Amino acid sequence: MRALRTARKMSLRQMQAVTGLDRGHLSRLERGLAGASDETIRRCALALDVPVAAITHDDR
């Protein structure tokens, strides 16, 4: 997710503002230190303008 965010030149603060998620939680998600609910993944995908599969690496 970090690669997608930084490719869009989006800071964690901007991601926080768009998703409504805590910046610390977003950072932990990017580092693989926290799990994400379906809703969190959906919010992040919308903020990054990518399909959910781009974040979850789900090729189904």
ChimeraX attribute file (.defattr): number of C-alpha atoms within 10 A of each C-alpha:
attribute: neighborCount
match mode: 1-to-1
recipient: residues
	/A:1	19
	/A:2	16
	/A:3	9
	/A:4	15
	/A:5	18
	/A:6	12
	/A:7	10
	/A:8	11
	/A:9	10
	/A:10	15
	/A:11	13
	/A:12	17
	/A:13	14
	/A:14	14
	/A:15	19
	/A:16	18
	/A:17	13
	/A:18	14
	/A:19	20
	/A:20	12
	/A:21	15
	/A:22	13
	/A:23	17
	/A:24	12
	/A:25	15
	/A:26	23
	/A:27	15
	/A:28	13
	/A:29	17
	/A:30	15
	/A:31	11
	/A:32	11
	/A:33	10
	/A:34	11
	/A:35	12
	/A:36	14
	/A:37	8
	/A:38	11
	/A:39	9
	/A:40	16
	/A:41	20
	/A:42	18
	/A:43	18
	/A:44	24
	/A:45	20
	/A:46	14
	/A:47	17
	/A:48	22
	/A:49	13
	/A:50	13
	/A:51	15
	/A:52	17
	/A:53	13
	/A:54	14
	/A:55	16
	/A:56	13
	/A:57	9
	/A:58	9
	/A:59	6
	/A:60	4
